[in-house]
């Protein structure tokens, strides 16, 4: 009960004392607050560090209560069951699958980084195709959501990948949902629309 009272108190504080400062600095969403540390919130919004810590913890508690993020504490048994039920998506490359111990794990954030032309976008294109395939060939019989933040999505490349693997190109293209969010707030909104399917 105490935690809920604290959340309510901070909620009102956010709206009155810090709401404008947070919005003006671009920190206008609960999830956005968790993408940076309290020190950054303090610096960006120009608010005291102790208040930034309260706001950060409030955002964490709020999302935890909504089951948007995993709870701070959970039994090892629950963790075991959750990890046991995770699947992996083939990257389309045997060498990369081996490096990743089977492919890209579901319900997990996987980050690839590298210089321009290193293959990051091509890997994402491959995953958009591979996730749609049957489980026995490394897929999940699923669909893909592609957030194109740099205007680099190429349907021709998807067509080529699908064709080279002998997949039905029309079905593959239909099963890729494309969005072009222009800022982080829009990215969050797009992801929130599809959140229930991610949580499964």
C-alpha atoms as an extended CHARMM CRD file, in Angstrom:
* protein
*
       200  EXT
         1         1  UNK       CA              0.0000000000        0.0000000000        0.0000000000  PROA      1               0.0000000000
         2         2  UNK       CA              2.7970000000        2.4130000000        0.8400000000  PROA      2               0.0000000000
         3         3  UNK       CA              4.3080000000        2.0350000000       -2.6130000000  PROA      3               0.0000000000
         4         4  UNK       CA              1.0140000000        2.9130000000       -4.3160000000  PROA      4               0.0000000000
         5         5  UNK       CA              0.6130000000        6.0400000000       -2.1350000000  PROA      5               0.0000000000
         6         6  UNK       CA              4.1410000000        7.1090000000       -3.0570000000  PROA      6               0.0000000000
         7         7  UNK       CA              3.3800000000        6.5700000000       -6.7480000000  PROA      7               0.0000000000
         8         8  UNK       CA              0.2560000000        8.7220000000       -6.4870000000  PROA      8               0.0000000000
         9         9  UNK       CA              2.1840000000       11.4500000000       -4.7130000000  PROA      9               0.0000000000
        10        10  UNK       CA              4.9310000000       11.4740000000       -7.3290000000  PROA      10              0.0000000000
        11        11  UNK       CA              2.3230000000       11.3260000000      -10.0940000000  PROA      11              0.0000000000
        12        12  UNK       CA              0.7920000000       14.5940000000       -8.8560000000  PROA      12              0.0000000000
        13        13  UNK       CA              4.2570000000       16.0470000000       -8.4070000000  PROA      13              0.0000000000
        14        14  UNK       CA              5.0960000000       15.1530000000      -11.9870000000  PROA      14              0.0000000000
        15        15  UNK       CA              2.0060000000       16.9020000000      -13.3040000000  PROA      15              0.0000000000
        16        16  UNK       CA              2.3820000000       20.0420000000      -11.2470000000  PROA      16              0.0000000000
        17        17  UNK       CA              6.0290000000       20.7310000000      -10.4400000000  PROA      17              0.0000000000
        18        18  UNK       CA              7.9660000000       18.8280000000      -13.1040000000  PROA      18              0.0000000000
        19        19  UNK       CA              5.4640000000       18.0120000000      -15.8510000000  PROA      19              0.0000000000
        20        20  UNK       CA              6.2550000000       21.0760000000      -17.9460000000  PROA      20              0.0000000000
        21        21  UNK       CA             10.0320000000       20.7470000000      -17.4950000000  PROA      21              0.0000000000
        22        22  UNK       CA              9.9110000000       17.0910000000      -18.5610000000  PROA      22              0.0000000000
        23        23  UNK       CA              7.6940000000       17.7540000000      -21.5830000000  PROA      23              0.0000000000
        24        24  UNK       CA              9.7450000000       20.7340000000      -22.7340000000  PROA      24              0.0000000000
        25        25  UNK       CA             12.8920000000       18.6140000000      -22.6200000000  PROA      25              0.0000000000
        26        26  UNK       CA             11.3040000000       15.8130000000      -24.6860000000  PROA      26              0.0000000000
        27        27  UNK       CA             10.8410000000       13.4340000000      -21.7280000000  PROA      27              0.0000000000
        28        28  UNK       CA              7.1000000000       13.2250000000      -22.1910000000  PROA      28              0.0000000000
        29        29  UNK       CA              6.4820000000        9.5100000000      -21.7810000000  PROA      29              0.0000000000
        30        30  UNK       CA              6.8450000000        7.0470000000      -18.9330000000  PROA      30              0.0000000000
        31        31  UNK       CA              8.8530000000        4.5860000000      -21.0140000000  PROA      31              0.0000000000
        32        32  UNK       CA             11.0790000000        7.3850000000      -22.2290000000  PROA      32              0.0000000000
        33        33  UNK       CA             12.0560000000        8.1170000000      -18.6400000000  PROA      33              0.0000000000
        34        34  UNK       CA             13.4420000000        4.5940000000      -18.2760000000  PROA      34              0.0000000000
        35        35  UNK       CA             15.7110000000        4.8520000000      -21.3060000000  PROA      35              0.0000000000
        36        36  UNK       CA             18.1350000000        7.1050000000      -19.4230000000  PROA      36              0.0000000000
        37        37  UNK       CA             19.5740000000        7.2630000000      -15.9180000000  PROA      37              0.0000000000
        38        38  UNK       CA             18.3150000000        9.7540000000      -13.2700000000  PROA      38              0.0000000000
        39        39  UNK       CA             21.4610000000       11.8710000000      -13.6880000000  PROA      39              0.0000000000
        40        40  UNK       CA             20.5360000000       12.4320000000      -17.3370000000  PROA      40              0.0000000000
        41        41  UNK       CA             16.9110000000       13.2060000000      -16.4490000000  PROA      41              0.0000000000
        42        42  UNK       CA             18.2030000000       15.8110000000      -13.9920000000  PROA      42              0.0000000000
        43        43  UNK       CA             20.5340000000       17.3320000000      -16.5630000000  PROA      43              0.0000000000
        44        44  UNK       CA             18.1160000000       17.3190000000      -19.5190000000  PROA      44              0.0000000000
        45        45  UNK       CA             15.0600000000       18.5700000000      -17.6270000000  PROA      45              0.0000000000
        46        46  UNK       CA             16.9830000000       20.8990000000      -15.3000000000  PROA      46              0.0000000000
        47        47  UNK       CA             15.5460000000       19.4440000000      -12.1080000000  PROA      47              0.0000000000
        48        48  UNK       CA             17.2820000000       18.3930000000       -8.8510000000  PROA      48              0.0000000000
        49        49  UNK       CA             18.8680000000       14.9350000000       -8.8900000000  PROA      49              0.0000000000
        50        50  UNK       CA             16.9080000000       13.6690000000       -5.8740000000  PROA      50              0.0000000000
        51        51  UNK       CA             13.6630000000       14.5430000000       -7.6850000000  PROA      51              0.0000000000
        52        52  UNK       CA             14.9330000000       12.8890000000      -10.8770000000  PROA      52              0.0000000000
        53        53  UNK       CA             15.5580000000        9.6930000000       -8.8900000000  PROA      53              0.0000000000
        54        54  UNK       CA             11.9900000000        9.8160000000       -7.5390000000  PROA      54              0.0000000000
        55        55  UNK       CA             10.6140000000       10.3430000000      -11.0350000000  PROA      55              0.0000000000
        56        56  UNK       CA             12.7140000000        7.4810000000      -12.4490000000  PROA      56              0.0000000000
        57        57  UNK       CA             11.5580000000        5.1150000000       -9.6890000000  PROA      57              0.0000000000
        58        58  UNK       CA              7.9590000000        6.2610000000      -10.1650000000  PROA      58              0.0000000000
        59        59  UNK       CA              8.1480000000        5.4430000000      -13.8860000000  PROA      59              0.0000000000
        60        60  UNK       CA              9.6550000000        2.0280000000      -13.1310000000  PROA      60              0.0000000000
        61        61  UNK       CA              6.9550000000        1.2110000000      -10.5500000000  PROA      61              0.0000000000
        62        62  UNK       CA              4.2130000000        2.3660000000      -12.9190000000  PROA      62              0.0000000000
        63        63  UNK       CA              5.3510000000        0.1090000000      -15.7700000000  PROA      63              0.0000000000
        64        64  UNK       CA              5.9800000000       -2.7780000000      -13.3910000000  PROA      64              0.0000000000
        65        65  UNK       CA              2.4100000000       -2.4630000000      -12.0230000000  PROA      65              0.0000000000
        66        66  UNK       CA              1.0740000000       -2.5300000000      -15.6000000000  PROA      66              0.0000000000
        67        67  UNK       CA              3.1700000000       -5.6680000000      -16.3630000000  PROA      67              0.0000000000
        68        68  UNK       CA              4.8970000000       -3.7160000000      -19.1220000000  PROA      68              0.0000000000
        69        69  UNK       CA              8.2840000000       -4.6040000000      -17.6450000000  PROA      69              0.0000000000
        70        70  UNK       CA              9.3350000000       -7.5360000000      -15.5080000000  PROA      70              0.0000000000
        71        71  UNK       CA              9.0380000000       -7.1080000000      -11.7340000000  PROA      71              0.0000000000
        72        72  UNK       CA             12.1000000000       -6.1460000000       -9.7100000000  PROA      72              0.0000000000
        73        73  UNK       CA             11.9400000000       -9.5060000000       -7.9290000000  PROA      73              0.0000000000
        74        74  UNK       CA             10.6240000000      -12.8140000000       -9.1720000000  PROA      74              0.0000000000
        75        75  UNK       CA             11.2290000000      -16.4350000000       -8.2880000000  PROA      75              0.0000000000
        76        76  UNK       CA             13.9370000000      -18.3670000000      -10.0950000000  PROA      76              0.0000000000
        77        77  UNK       CA             11.2280000000      -20.8710000000      -11.0330000000  PROA      77              0.0000000000
        78        78  UNK       CA              9.2550000000      -18.2130000000      -12.9460000000  PROA      78              0.0000000000
        79        79  UNK       CA             12.4240000000      -17.0730000000      -14.6690000000  PROA      79              0.0000000000
        80        80  UNK       CA             13.2380000000      -20.6650000000      -15.6350000000  PROA      80              0.0000000000
        81        81  UNK       CA              9.7790000000      -21.2080000000      -17.1520000000  PROA      81              0.0000000000
        82        82  UNK       CA              9.9440000000      -17.9190000000      -19.0350000000  PROA      82              0.0000000000
        83        83  UNK       CA             13.3760000000      -18.6520000000      -20.4590000000  PROA      83              0.0000000000
        84        84  UNK       CA             12.3880000000      -22.2040000000      -21.3340000000  PROA      84              0.0000000000
        85        85  UNK       CA              9.4840000000      -20.8840000000      -23.4110000000  PROA      85              0.0000000000
        86        86  UNK       CA             11.6240000000      -18.4760000000      -25.4340000000  PROA      86              0.0000000000
        87        87  UNK       CA             12.1720000000      -19.1790000000      -29.1070000000  PROA      87              0.0000000000
        88        88  UNK       CA             14.9530000000      -18.2260000000      -31.4980000000  PROA      88              0.0000000000
        89        89  UNK       CA             14.7270000000      -16.8070000000      -35.0000000000  PROA      89              0.0000000000
        90        90  UNK       CA             17.2880000000      -17.8530000000      -37.5550000000  PROA      90              0.0000000000
        91        91  UNK       CA             19.3110000000      -14.9760000000      -38.9790000000  PROA      91              0.0000000000
        92        92  UNK       CA             19.6410000000      -16.7950000000      -42.2850000000  PROA      92              0.0000000000
        93        93  UNK       CA             23.3660000000      -17.2640000000      -41.6640000000  PROA      93              0.0000000000
        94        94  UNK       CA             24.6650000000      -20.5050000000      -40.1350000000  PROA      94              0.0000000000
        95        95  UNK       CA             27.8150000000      -18.7770000000      -38.8590000000  PROA      95              0.0000000000
        96        96  UNK       CA             25.8600000000      -15.9830000000      -37.1580000000  PROA      96              0.0000000000
        97        97  UNK       CA             23.3180000000      -18.4290000000      -35.7400000000  PROA      97              0.0000000000
        98        98  UNK       CA             26.1860000000      -20.3960000000      -34.2160000000  PROA      98              0.0000000000
        99        99  UNK       CA             27.6700000000      -17.2350000000      -32.7190000000  PROA      99              0.0000000000
       100       100  UNK       CA             24.2590000000      -16.3630000000      -31.2130000000  PROA      100             0.0000000000
       101       101  UNK       CA             23.7310000000      -19.9470000000      -30.0140000000  PROA      101             0.0000000000
       102       102  UNK       CA             20.7910000000      -20.6140000000      -32.3030000000  PROA      102             0.0000000000
       103       103  UNK       CA             19.6420000000      -17.2200000000      -33.5490000000  PROA      103             0.0000000000
       104       104  UNK       CA             17.8800000000      -14.1040000000      -32.2630000000  PROA      104             0.0000000000
       105       105  UNK       CA             16.0970000000      -14.7950000000      -28.9760000000  PROA      105             0.0000000000
       106       106  UNK       CA             12.4730000000      -13.6860000000      -28.6310000000  PROA      106             0.0000000000
       107       107  UNK       CA             11.3100000000      -11.3480000000      -25.8180000000  PROA      107             0.0000000000
       108       108  UNK       CA             14.8380000000       -9.9650000000      -25.6790000000  PROA      108             0.0000000000
       109       109  UNK       CA             16.4520000000       -6.8100000000      -27.0120000000  PROA      109             0.0000000000
       110       110  UNK       CA             19.3380000000       -7.6490000000      -29.3370000000  PROA      110             0.0000000000
       111       111  UNK       CA             21.5170000000       -4.7950000000      -30.5410000000  PROA      111             0.0000000000
       112       112  UNK       CA             23.8150000000       -4.8930000000      -33.5600000000  PROA      112             0.0000000000
       113       113  UNK       CA             26.1910000000       -2.0570000000      -34.2020000000  PROA      113             0.0000000000
       114       114  UNK       CA             28.8480000000       -1.2940000000      -36.7650000000  PROA      114             0.0000000000
       115       115  UNK       CA             29.9230000000        1.1260000000      -39.4290000000  PROA      115             0.0000000000
       116       116  UNK       CA             27.9410000000        2.0400000000      -42.4990000000  PROA      116             0.0000000000
       117       117  UNK       CA             27.7530000000       -0.8850000000      -44.9290000000  PROA      117             0.0000000000
       118       118  UNK       CA             28.5630000000       -3.5240000000      -42.2810000000  PROA      118             0.0000000000
       119       119  UNK       CA             25.2820000000       -5.3850000000      -42.8990000000  PROA      119             0.0000000000
       120       120  UNK       CA             22.9910000000       -4.2560000000      -40.0650000000  PROA      120             0.0000000000
       121       121  UNK       CA             20.0880000000       -3.3320000000      -42.3390000000  PROA      121             0.0000000000
       122       122  UNK       CA             20.5090000000       -6.4870000000      -44.4310000000  PROA      122             0.0000000000
       123       123  UNK       CA             20.3770000000       -8.5740000000      -41.2590000000  PROA      123             0.0000000000
       124       124  UNK       CA             17.0920000000       -6.8910000000      -40.3060000000  PROA      124             0.0000000000
       125       125  UNK       CA             15.6990000000       -7.5970000000      -43.7780000000  PROA      125             0.0000000000
       126       126  UNK       CA             16.6600000000      -11.2570000000      -43.3910000000  PROA      126             0.0000000000
       127       127  UNK       CA             14.9530000000      -11.4370000000      -39.9940000000  PROA      127             0.0000000000
       128       128  UNK       CA             11.7710000000       -9.9280000000      -41.4670000000  PROA      128             0.0000000000
       129       129  UNK       CA             11.6900000000      -12.8560000000      -43.8960000000  PROA      129             0.0000000000
       130       130  UNK       CA             12.9340000000      -15.6210000000      -41.5940000000  PROA      130             0.0000000000
       131       131  UNK       CA             10.4620000000      -14.9490000000      -38.7400000000  PROA      131             0.0000000000
       132       132  UNK       CA              7.5990000000      -15.8050000000      -41.0970000000  PROA      132             0.0000000000
       133       133  UNK       CA              8.8830000000      -19.2730000000      -41.8990000000  PROA      133             0.0000000000
       134       134  UNK       CA              7.9030000000      -22.5200000000      -40.1530000000  PROA      134             0.0000000000
       135       135  UNK       CA              9.6510000000      -23.3790000000      -36.8890000000  PROA      135             0.0000000000
       136       136  UNK       CA             11.5660000000      -26.2990000000      -38.4200000000  PROA      136             0.0000000000
       137       137  UNK       CA             13.5060000000      -23.9100000000      -40.6880000000  PROA      137             0.0000000000
       138       138  UNK       CA             14.1820000000      -21.2700000000      -38.0500000000  PROA      138             0.0000000000
       139       139  UNK       CA             11.0250000000      -19.1600000000      -38.1470000000  PROA      139             0.0000000000
       140       140  UNK       CA              8.0640000000      -18.6120000000      -35.8430000000  PROA      140             0.0000000000
       141       141  UNK       CA              5.1820000000      -18.5670000000      -38.3650000000  PROA      141             0.0000000000
       142       142  UNK       CA              4.9600000000      -14.8930000000      -37.4670000000  PROA      142             0.0000000000
       143       143  UNK       CA              4.9470000000      -11.3840000000      -38.8920000000  PROA      143             0.0000000000
       144       144  UNK       CA              7.4680000000       -8.5670000000      -38.6660000000  PROA      144             0.0000000000
       145       145  UNK       CA              7.1550000000       -4.9100000000      -37.6960000000  PROA      145             0.0000000000
       146       146  UNK       CA              9.8600000000       -2.7450000000      -39.2280000000  PROA      146             0.0000000000
       147       147  UNK       CA             10.4420000000        0.7570000000      -37.8370000000  PROA      147             0.0000000000
       148       148  UNK       CA             12.2220000000        2.6160000000      -40.6180000000  PROA      148             0.0000000000
       149       149  UNK       CA             13.8340000000        5.5820000000      -38.8700000000  PROA      149             0.0000000000
       150       150  UNK       CA             16.3530000000        6.2990000000      -41.6560000000  PROA      150             0.0000000000
       151       151  UNK       CA             14.1800000000        5.7490000000      -44.7410000000  PROA      151             0.0000000000
       152       152  UNK       CA             16.2790000000        2.7260000000      -45.7520000000  PROA      152             0.0000000000
       153       153  UNK       CA             13.5980000000        0.0550000000      -46.0980000000  PROA      153             0.0000000000
       154       154  UNK       CA             13.7140000000       -1.5190000000      -49.5600000000  PROA      154             0.0000000000
       155       155  UNK       CA             10.9170000000       -3.8240000000      -50.7150000000  PROA      155             0.0000000000
       156       156  UNK       CA             13.0980000000       -4.9280000000      -53.6430000000  PROA      156             0.0000000000
       157       157  UNK       CA             15.6660000000       -6.3370000000      -51.2170000000  PROA      157             0.0000000000
       158       158  UNK       CA             12.9840000000       -8.2270000000      -49.2650000000  PROA      158             0.0000000000
       159       159  UNK       CA             11.7220000000       -9.5850000000      -52.6010000000  PROA      159             0.0000000000
       160       160  UNK       CA             15.2510000000      -10.7620000000      -53.4940000000  PROA      160             0.0000000000
       161       161  UNK       CA             15.8000000000      -12.4780000000      -50.1350000000  PROA      161             0.0000000000
       162       162  UNK       CA             12.4280000000      -14.2360000000      -50.2730000000  PROA      162             0.0000000000
       163       163  UNK       CA             13.0000000000      -15.3300000000      -53.8820000000  PROA      163             0.0000000000
       164       164  UNK       CA             16.5050000000      -16.6690000000      -53.1960000000  PROA      164             0.0000000000
       165       165  UNK       CA             15.1390000000      -18.7750000000      -50.3270000000  PROA      165             0.0000000000
       166       166  UNK       CA             12.2060000000      -20.0800000000      -52.3780000000  PROA      166             0.0000000000
       167       167  UNK       CA              9.5390000000      -18.3410000000      -50.2640000000  PROA      167             0.0000000000
       168       168  UNK       CA              6.2760000000      -16.8900000000      -51.5400000000  PROA      168             0.0000000000
       169       169  UNK       CA              7.2140000000      -13.2410000000      -52.1150000000  PROA      169             0.0000000000
       170       170  UNK       CA              3.6580000000      -11.9160000000      -52.0300000000  PROA      170             0.0000000000
       171       171  UNK       CA              2.9650000000      -13.4680000000      -48.6160000000  PROA      171             0.0000000000
       172       172  UNK       CA              6.3260000000      -12.3550000000      -47.2420000000  PROA      172             0.0000000000
       173       173  UNK       CA              5.7210000000       -8.7260000000      -48.2500000000  PROA      173             0.0000000000
       174       174  UNK       CA              2.1710000000       -8.7420000000      -46.8340000000  PROA      174             0.0000000000
       175       175  UNK       CA              3.4610000000       -9.9800000000      -43.4810000000  PROA      175             0.0000000000
       176       176  UNK       CA              5.8760000000       -7.0920000000      -42.9490000000  PROA      176             0.0000000000
       177       177  UNK       CA              4.2570000000       -4.0500000000      -41.3330000000  PROA      177             0.0000000000
       178       178  UNK       CA              6.2210000000       -0.8930000000      -42.0420000000  PROA      178             0.0000000000
       179       179  UNK       CA              6.1890000000        2.3050000000      -39.9680000000  PROA      179             0.0000000000
       180       180  UNK       CA              8.2760000000        5.4470000000      -40.3550000000  PROA      180             0.0000000000
       181       181  UNK       CA              8.2990000000        7.1540000000      -36.9540000000  PROA      181             0.0000000000
       182       182  UNK       CA              9.8930000000       10.6010000000      -37.0630000000  PROA      182             0.0000000000
       183       183  UNK       CA             10.8650000000       10.7970000000      -33.3670000000  PROA      183             0.0000000000
       184       184  UNK       CA             11.1710000000        8.6470000000      -30.2290000000  PROA      184             0.0000000000
       185       185  UNK       CA              7.6600000000        9.5170000000      -29.0400000000  PROA      185             0.0000000000
       186       186  UNK       CA              6.2040000000        8.2460000000      -32.2960000000  PROA      186             0.0000000000
       187       187  UNK       CA              8.3680000000        5.1100000000      -32.0810000000  PROA      187             0.0000000000
       188       188  UNK       CA              6.9390000000        4.4140000000      -28.6400000000  PROA      188             0.0000000000
       189       189  UNK       CA              3.3880000000        4.9750000000      -29.8600000000  PROA      189             0.0000000000
       190       190  UNK       CA              3.8660000000        2.5340000000      -32.7420000000  PROA      190             0.0000000000
       191       191  UNK       CA              5.3360000000       -0.1220000000      -30.4340000000  PROA      191             0.0000000000
       192       192  UNK       CA              2.5540000000        0.3960000000      -27.8860000000  PROA      192             0.0000000000
       193       193  UNK       CA             -0.0240000000       -0.3500000000      -30.5790000000  PROA      193             0.0000000000
       194       194  UNK       CA              1.5290000000       -3.7750000000      -31.0470000000  PROA      194             0.0000000000
       195       195  UNK       CA              2.6000000000       -4.3780000000      -27.4400000000  PROA      195             0.0000000000
       196       196  UNK       CA              0.1350000000       -7.2350000000      -26.6930000000  PROA      196             0.0000000000
       197       197  UNK       CA              1.6460000000       -9.3480000000      -29.4830000000  PROA      197             0.0000000000
       198       198  UNK       CA              5.1760000000       -8.6360000000      -28.1920000000  PROA      198             0.0000000000
       199       199  UNK       CA              4.2390000000       -9.6740000000      -24.6600000000  PROA      199             0.0000000000
       200       200  UNK       CA              3.0370000000      -13.0770000000      -25.8910000000  PROA      200             0.0000000000
